[in-house]
Amino acid sequence: MKTQKIENAADQNALAGAATANASKRRRGATSSKSGNKGTKSKQDQLVVLLSKPNGVRVAVISDRLGWQAHTVRAAISGLRKRGHEVTTSKSQKTGEMVYSIIAAVEESEAEAAEVSS
C-alpha cells in the first residue's frame, strides 16, 4: 500500500495537531478516577458528604459546589435513595428552599448495629 504524500503545509500541521490531541487524550484518561486514582472523590461521594452535614444542605448550595443544575441534584438524590441511603427533606425557614440531609445508608446502619450488639 502506498502512503499518500502530504503536499500542503496546512495539512501537515493539521496531521501533527491531531496526533498531539490524541496523545493528550490518552494522558488525561490515565489520570481519571476510574484508573484507580484514590486521591479524588467522585461527585456522588461529594454529594454524600454534603448531605451528611448535621443541618442538611439546600439544593442551591449543592448546585454551586458540584456545578450541577437543580434537576440533576434532585435526580442524584433519588439515585442515592435507590441505593439504600435514607434521605430526609425539610423546608428552609429563611428561604423556603428544600433542604436535604442524609441519615445513613441502610446497609451501613444495619452493619454498625450488628457490630455493636456482638
URTAQUI-V838547 format. One record per residue. NEAR is the number of other ideal C-beta (glycine too) atoms within 12 Angstrom. Layout:
BEGIN
near=NEAR
near=NEAR
END
This chain:
BEGIN
near=3
near=4
near=6
near=10
near=8
near=13
near=8
near=11
near=10
near=11
near=14
near=15
near=13
near=14
near=17
near=15
near=14
near=14
near=14
near=14
near=14
near=14
near=14
near=14
near=14
near=14
near=13
near=15
near=14
near=14
near=15
near=15
near=18
near=12
near=14
near=10
near=14
near=10
near=10
near=14
near=16
near=17
near=22
near=24
near=17
near=22
near=36
near=31
near=19
near=34
near=36
near=24
near=19
near=11
near=17
near=25
near=33
near=28
near=32
near=22
near=25
near=38
near=25
near=15
near=20
near=27
near=12
near=23
near=15
near=20
near=13
near=19
near=33
near=21
near=18
near=32
near=35
near=17
near=18
near=32
near=21
near=14
near=19
near=19
near=27
near=24
near=33
near=21
near=22
near=16
near=15
near=19
near=10
near=10
near=12
near=12
near=21
near=24
near=28
near=37
near=28
near=32
near=22
near=21
near=21
near=19
near=14
near=19
near=17
near=15
near=15
near=14
near=13
near=11
near=10
near=9
near=8
near=7
END
